[in-house]
Amino acid sequence: MKRLRVLISSHEFSPDQGSECAVGWNIATRMAEYHDVTVLCADGPALYSNSYRDAVTRYFGRNGAIPGLRVIFVEQPPETLRLARLNRKLMSFTKGVGWQPLYYLGLDHWHRATLRKALELGLHNFDAVHQLTPISFLRPGYLWTTGVPFFWGPLGGMCKVPRVYARSGGINSLIFETLRSVNIDRQLRASRFRDTVRAAKRIWTVSDDERGIVNSLVAGKALPMLDTAPPKAIAGRLRNWDATTPLRLCWSGRHDARKALPLLLQALARLPEPQLVTLDVLGTGNETGSWQELARQLSLSGISWHGNLPYHEALKTMDRADVLVHTSYKEAASMVVLEALGWGMPVICHDACGMALAIEESCGIKIPFVDPKRSIEGFRDAIERLLRNPELVGRLSEGALRRASALSWEAKVKEFAEAYGKFVS
């Protein structure tokens, strides 16, 4: 493979954090094995005092520079910082990135600064450019305008939550998801999104539904790829359950409406013999109290509520379980699902979003994503299937270990690297 000069835009980039910071770091650092990589990243998030620059500098100080990798920090522009200060004032009644229009407007200013930096470096010095993070399709940046072969993804955020699920999360969930759906439709019709799709040589999406949206604009342009991978620190093992002890389930995530733990609680209450199952619940959030009250109303006694545990303790708790149940209905590709595969844990989840891509019949059971009633029935039936067929846990565990290997960072980077070579003349 010819060694190319690749420019990567990764707003989030840090060796010390998960989520999109981990996407940027793991892909760019591994890509340096194939190509000469220049990363343009933010010096830190505009909303919080958390320096990517400091984390990267510490890493290189301890471990030395990575051959083939150059990191250039693009400071948050003054306009972005002003918008972030305003957004922080709204954080008491919003969550995540705050009020999204303000966040994405600030991000757009950073993308413009990134384009200026790319022009300053000289476009003739690059064979390919890749818009890597943020994962969301809402702000694709401006590197696609440079004329250098452009690659985008993995990207997500196009999938909408059906109203029947949004309604089950309460009025706030319904209002939020309704407004989000309107914005998704508006952005997908926007000329900027469509022009970016047409300009790209290759696009990767985190779900098949999103791949279909992109390919409806330009046939064959998009391929599926999850945005994350099983952590290297996890050493998986084959799980065998012989039915001499209760089947131990694990659920992990933030306690908010879209994570939908009540679907599992209702499913457990409908089991003919719920005492044959135990459940470890990790995490906390706004819904913790109401979910615990629901469990009491359903007379579910086999639940352990662990709260927020340090990362390594949470992993140990997961490792003691036989199966992960993931009820969320709005994810790109949840890290907890990838962690479970790395442990060799079968996964029960919705056949939706990034989970549909991550989980195959060989490593888990997918529940049709139709409405809450059928979700409850589906989770109940999946658990009953395992209770009736204990040997299935072992077979799915073998499949989970194989699937974890196929979804590794190394596999993603190899696909990116080969795509650059294919499309760059």
Residue pairs with C-beta under 8 A, 6 or more apart in sequence:
1 34
1 417
1 418
1 421
2 421
3 34
3 35
3 36
4 35
4 36
4 127
4 128
4 420
4 421
4 424
5 35
5 36
5 38
5 125
5 126
5 127
5 128
6 31
6 35
6 36
6 37
6 38
6 126
6 127
6 128
6 129
6 130
6 420
7 38
7 40
7 118
7 121
7 126
7 128
7 129
7 130
7 143
7 148
8 24
8 27
8 28
8 31
8 37
8 38
8 39
8 40
8 129
8 130
8 132
9 39
9 40
9 41
9 111
9 114
9 129
9 130
9 131
9 132
9 133
9 141
9 143
10 23
10 24
10 27
10 28
10 39
10 40
10 41
10 132
10 133
11 20
11 24
11 41
11 42
11 107
11 110
11 133
11 134
12 19
12 20
12 21
12 23
12 24
12 41
12 42
12 45
12 52
12 133
12 134
13 21
13 24
13 25
13 28
13 39
13 41
13 42
13 52
13 56
13 71
13 133
14 21
14 22
14 24
14 25
14 52
14 55
14 56
15 25
15 55
15 56
15 59
16 55
16 59
17 50
17 55
18 335
19 335
20 133
20 134
20 135
20 227
21 52
22 228
23 132
23 133
23 135
23 154
23 227
23 228
24 39
24 41
24 132
24 133
26 229
26 409
27 132
27 409
27 412
27 413
27 416
28 37
28 39
28 69
28 132
29 66
29 69
30 409
30 410
30 413
31 37
31 413
31 416
31 417
32 66
32 67
32 68
32 69
33 68
33 413
34 413
34 414
34 417
35 68
35 417
35 420
36 68
36 70
37 68
37 69
37 70
38 70
38 71
38 72
38 121
38 126
39 69
39 70
39 71
39 72
40 72
40 74
40 114
40 117
40 118
41 52
41 71
41 72
41 73
41 74
42 52
42 73
42 74
42 75
42 76
42 110
43 51
43 52
43 53
43 73
43 74
43 75
43 76
44 50
44 51
44 52
44 53
44 54
44 76
45 52
46 76
46 80
46 81
46 83
46 84
46 106
46 110
47 84
47 87
47 88
47 91
47 97
47 98
47 103
52 73
53 73
56 71
60 66
72 117
72 121
74 110
74 113
74 114
74 117
75 113
76 84
76 106
76 110
77 109
77 110
77 112
77 113
79 106
79 109
80 106
80 107
80 109
80 110
81 106
83 102
83 103
83 105
83 106
83 109
84 102
84 106
86 102
87 97
87 98
87 99
87 102
87 103
87 106
88 98
90 98
90 99
90 102
91 98
95 256
97 103
100 183
104 138
104 139
107 134
107 139
108 139
111 139
111 141
111 142
112 142
114 141
114 142
114 143
115 141
115 142
115 143
115 145
115 146
118 126
118 129
118 143
118 146
119 146
123 146
123 147
123 148
126 148
127 148
127 149
127 420
127 424
128 148
128 149
128 150
128 151
128 420
128 423
128 424
129 143
129 144
129 146
129 148
129 149
129 150
129 151
130 150
130 151
130 152
130 416
130 420
131 140
131 141
131 143
131 144
131 150
131 151
131 152
131 153
132 153
135 154
135 155
135 156
135 157
135 206
135 227
135 332
136 155
136 156
136 157
137 155
137 156
137 157
137 158
137 187
137 193
137 210
138 157
138 183
138 187
140 152
140 155
140 192
140 193
140 196
143 150
144 150
144 152
144 195
144 196
144 199
144 200
145 199
149 201
149 420
149 423
149 424
150 199
150 200
150 201
151 200
151 201
151 202
151 203
151 416
151 419
151 420
151 423
152 196
152 200
152 202
152 203
152 204
153 202
153 203
153 204
153 205
153 222
153 225
154 204
154 205
154 206
154 225
154 226
154 227
154 332
155 203
155 204
155 205
155 206
155 210
156 205
156 206
156 207
156 210
156 227
156 332
156 353
156 354
157 184
157 332
158 184
158 188
158 205
158 209
158 210
158 213
159 207
159 209
159 210
159 330
159 352
159 353
160 177
160 180
160 181
160 184
161 177
161 180
161 181
161 258
161 329
161 330
162 369
162 371
163 174
163 177
163 178
164 371
164 372
165 260
165 329
165 371
165 372
166 173
166 174
166 176
166 177
166 178
167 173
167 174
168 257
168 260
168 262
168 372
169 177
169 257
169 258
169 260
170 257
172 257
173 257
173 258
187 193
188 213
194 217
197 203
197 214
197 217
197 218
197 221
198 217
198 218
200 221
201 419
201 423
202 221
202 222
202 223
202 419
202 423
203 214
203 221
203 222
203 223
204 222
204 223
204 224
204 225
205 211
205 213
205 214
205 222
205 223
205 224
205 225
206 224
206 225
206 226
206 227
206 332
206 333
206 353
206 354
206 357
207 224
207 332
207 352
207 353
207 354
207 356
207 357
208 224
208 356
208 357
209 353
210 222
211 222
211 223
211 224
214 221
214 222
215 221
215 222
224 357
225 412
225 415
226 332
226 333
226 338
226 354
226 357
226 358
226 407
226 412
227 332
227 333
227 354
228 332
228 333
228 335
228 338
229 338
229 407
229 408
229 409
229 411
229 412
230 338
230 339
230 341
230 342
230 404
230 407
230 408
231 338
231 339
231 342
232 409
233 315
234 315
234 339
234 342
234 343
236 341
236 342
236 343
236 344
236 400
236 401
236 404
237 343
237 344
238 344
238 394
238 397
238 398
238 401
239 322
239 344
239 345
239 346
239 393
239 394
239 397
240 393
240 394
240 397
241 247
241 322
241 386
241 390
241 393
241 394
242 390
243 387
243 390
246 275
246 276
246 277
246 278
246 302
247 276
247 277
247 278
247 322
247 323
247 383
247 386
247 387
247 393
248 277
248 278
248 279
248 280
248 320
248 321
248 322
248 323
249 264
249 277
249 278
249 279
249 280
249 321
249 322
249 323
249 324
249 325
249 383
250 279
250 280
250 282
250 317
250 318
250 321
250 323
250 324
250 325
250 340
250 345
251 261
251 264
251 279
251 280
251 281
251 282
251 324
251 325
251 326
251 327
252 281
252 282
252 283
252 314
252 318
252 324
252 336
253 259
253 261
253 282
253 283
253 326
253 328
253 334
253 336
254 283
254 284
254 285
255 261
255 283
255 284
255 285
255 286
255 287
255 288
255 291
256 285
256 286
256 287
257 287
258 328
258 329
258 330
259 285
259 287
259 327
259 328
260 327
260 328
260 329
260 375
261 281
261 287
261 291
261 327
262 291
262 294
263 327
263 372
263 375
263 376
263 379
264 279
264 325
264 327
264 379
265 291
265 294
265 295
265 298
265 300
266 298
266 376
267 376
267 377
267 378
267 379
267 380
267 383
268 274
268 277
268 279
268 298
268 300
268 380
268 383
269 298
269 299
269 300
270 376
270 377
270 380
271 277
271 380
271 383
271 384
271 387
272 384
273 387
274 300
274 302
275 301
275 302
276 387
277 302
277 383
277 387
278 302
278 303
278 304
279 300
279 302
279 303
279 304
279 325
280 303
280 304
280 306
280 317
280 318
280 320
280 321
281 291
281 303
281 304
281 305
281 306
282 306
282 307
282 308
282 309
282 314
282 317
282 318
283 307
283 308
284 307
284 308
288 305
292 305
295 303
306 314
306 317
309 317
315 339
315 343
318 324
318 336
318 339
318 340
318 343
318 345
319 343
321 345
322 345
322 346
322 393
323 345
323 346
323 347
323 348
323 386
323 393
324 336
324 337
324 340
324 345
324 346
324 347
324 348
325 347
325 348
325 349
325 379
325 383
326 334
326 336
326 337
326 340
326 347
326 348
326 349
326 350
326 355
327 349
327 350
327 375
327 379
328 334
328 349
328 350
328 353
328 355
329 350
329 352
329 353
329 369
329 375
330 353
331 337
331 353
331 354
331 355
332 353
332 354
333 353
333 354
333 355
333 357
333 358
334 354
334 355
337 347
337 349
337 354
337 355
337 358
337 359
338 358
338 404
338 407
340 346
340 347
340 400
341 347
341 358
341 363
341 400
341 401
341 403
341 404
341 407
342 404
343 400
344 397
344 398
344 400
344 401
344 404
345 397
345 400
346 363
346 364
346 365
346 386
346 392
346 393
346 396
346 397
346 399
346 400
347 355
347 358
347 359
347 363
347 364
347 365
347 400
348 364
348 365
348 366
348 367
348 379
348 382
348 383
349 355
349 359
349 364
349 366
349 367
350 356
350 366
350 367
350 369
350 375
351 366
351 367
351 368
351 369
352 369
355 366
356 366
358 403
358 407
359 366
359 403
360 399
360 403
361 399
362 396
362 398
362 399
362 402
362 403
363 396
363 399
363 400
363 402
363 403
364 396
364 399
364 400
365 382
365 385
365 396
367 374
367 375
367 378
367 379
367 382
368 374
368 375
368 378
369 375
385 392
386 392
386 393
405 411
